[in-house]
Amino acid sequence: MSTPKEIFEEKIPAKLKANEAKIAGNTAVYEFNLTGDGGGVWTIDLSGADKKVVAGSTGNAKCTVTVAATDFSDIIDGKLNPQMAFMTGKLKVAGDMGLALKLGSILG
């Protein structure tokens, strides 16, 4: 199982590069608040030409996702369906729900 730190420092930056064309029009700022062991706060900032992931909050998020660190790892590793996690209350979204729907193309 990948740790949230590995996911945000290695996997997501690699996916941002690989999916550059898919996310070109998305200028959102996402904040991830992961709870429990291995949790923390990370921001995916797509607002500039340089799409990046930073530790902590920038205070500029248009969409905030709150989920347990273990559930987040399971979502990224394909063991937990993100829609099911949302429907069962394991994953919560604050802010722009439309942006949340675009996360699949960023994280997928």
Summary of the structure (lengths in Angstrom):
residues: 108
radius of gyration: 12.6
end to end distance: 16.5
largest distance: 35.6
contacts: 320
relative contact order: 0.22
helix: 40%
strand: 26%
